[in-house]
Amino acid sequence: MDNPIVLHPYDNRWPALFEEERTRLRAVCGALLPDLHHIGSTSIPIATGLADRYPEP
């Protein structure tokens, strides 16, 4: 497999990294992306899992 999936323990930097990514995406997409929400277990600091992103229509 060229790109294996790797799971990592929760990282306290993830919320800040998401906010940085949200800022970049909103700057590029403008009105096409009214908002972007951090969802999934990594949006809750005490939970573990994979990061998901869901654009608001």
SVG drawing of the C-alpha trace seen along z (x, -y; Angstrom):
<svg xmlns="http://www.w3.org/2000/svg" viewBox="-27 -35 31 37">
<polyline fill="none" stroke="black" stroke-width="0.4" points="0.0,0.0 1.5,-3.3 -0.2,-5.5 -1.0,-3.5 -3.5,-4.9 -1.8,-5.8 -3.8,-6.5 -2.4,-8.9 -3.4,-9.6 -5.3,-12.9 -3.0,-15.9 -3.9,-19.1 -2.8,-21.2 -5.6,-19.8 -8.2,-22.5 -5.7,-25.3 -4.6,-23.5 -8.2,-23.2 -8.8,-26.9 -5.8,-27.7 -7.1,-25.4 -10.6,-26.9 -9.2,-30.4 -7.2,-29.3 -10.2,-27.5 -12.6,-30.4 -10.1,-32.9 -9.9,-30.8 -13.6,-29.8 -15.2,-33.0 -19.0,-32.9 -18.9,-29.4 -18.0,-28.1 -20.1,-30.0 -18.7,-28.0 -16.7,-24.8 -17.2,-22.8 -14.8,-20.5 -16.8,-17.3 -16.1,-13.8 -14.4,-12.5 -11.4,-14.8 -13.6,-17.9 -14.1,-16.7 -10.7,-16.8 -11.5,-13.8 -12.5,-11.6 -10.2,-9.8 -10.5,-9.0 -10.1,-10.5 -10.6,-14.1 -13.6,-14.8 -14.6,-18.1 -18.2,-18.9 -18.8,-22.0 -22.0,-23.9 -24.2,-24.2"/>
</svg>
